[in-house]
Amino acid sequence: MDRAGLQQLLETAFPNAEIEVRSEDGVHFAARIVDSGFAGQGRVSRHQAVYAALGARIGGEIHALSLQTLTPEEGGANA
């Protein structure tokens, strides 16, 4: 899995979101997802939605993933 591949998976799962993915080494990733669909959800629920979208890739192709999941109001975006 590379940064672009992870970006594409997240964009498919969260089509209206603003998504930024970073990786230093191709197995450790950081993702910032700003999506209006996160409104009314706590941090755990938001992260569970991301993990569900990525499925078995977590812990396999994606060794580690740091998440920042925000609503547009929290992230200052227009997602």
C-alpha positions in Angstrom: 0.0 0.0 0.0 1.3 3.4 -0.9 0.1 6.9 0.1 -1.8 7.3 -3.2 -3.5 3.9 -2.8 -4.7 4.8 0.7 -5.8 8.2 -0.4 -8.0 6.6 -3.1 -9.5 4.1 -0.7 -10.5 6.9 1.7 -11.8 9.0 -1.2 -14.0 6.1 -2.3 -15.3 5.5 1.3 -15.8 9.3 2.0 -16.6 10.8 -1.4 -17.5 14.3 -0.1 -14.6 14.6 2.3 -11.4 16.6 2.3 -8.7 14.0 2.7 -4.9 14.4 3.2 -2.7 11.3 3.6 0.9 11.4 4.6 3.5 8.6 4.9 7.2 8.6 5.6 7.9 4.9 4.9 4.9 3.3 3.1 3.6 1.4 6.1 3.1 4.1 8.7 0.4 6.6 7.6 -1.3 9.7 8.9 -4.7 10.8 7.5 -6.7 13.9 8.1 -10.3 13.5 7.0 -12.8 16.4 7.1 -16.3 15.2 6.4 -19.8 16.5 7.3 -20.8 12.9 7.9 -18.9 13.0 11.1 -21.3 15.5 12.7 -22.8 14.2 15.9 -20.3 11.3 16.1 -17.6 10.9 18.8 -14.0 10.3 18.0 -14.3 6.5 18.5 -17.3 6.2 16.1 -15.4 8.3 13.5 -12.3 6.1 13.7 -14.4 3.0 13.5 -16.0 4.2 10.3 -12.5 4.7 8.8 -11.3 1.3 10.0 -14.4 -0.3 8.6 -13.7 1.3 5.2 -10.2 -0.1 5.2 -11.0 -3.6 6.5 -8.3 -6.1 6.7 -5.7 -3.7 5.3 -5.3 -2.3 8.8 -2.6 -4.3 10.5 -1.5 -5.8 7.2 -0.7 -3.5 4.3 -1.3 -0.5 6.6 0.9 -1.2 9.6 -0.1 1.9 11.5 -2.6 4.7 10.9 -2.8 8.0 12.8 -6.2 9.6 12.3 -7.6 13.1 12.6 -11.3 13.0 11.8 -13.1 16.3 11.8 -16.3 18.0 10.7 -16.0 20.9 8.4 -16.7 23.3 11.3 -13.9 21.6 13.4 -11.5 21.5 10.4 -12.2 24.9 8.8 -13.0 23.2 5.5 -16.0 23.1 3.1 -16.4 19.3 2.9 
